[in-house]
């Protein structure tokens, strides 16, 4: 195989991989709708299998897919103002910060 053929194949493979990555990111965001008026997404309080829609880390895009209780990446819709009253309840920014924090 010549250098040119190898280069073209490498470029095609890279473009294909990039397309798959963008499609996966879009699919994940499509399963993570904004909260309706009067509600908020409360992270860290869902029981295993009782989450609403996709996870914060993009691990899945489905409701009822939480693997463990209290996972900070999983959420449920609650009335506005209720989340911080629940043990472990976090809004998106707080959950992202906890998720991104280095573990000790």
Secondary structure, DSSP 8 states (H G I E B T S, - for coil): --HHHHHHHHHHHHHHHHHHHHHHHHHHHHTS----TTEEEEES---TT---SS-TTSS---TT---STT-TT-EEEEETT-GGGSTT-B-HHHHHHHHHS---
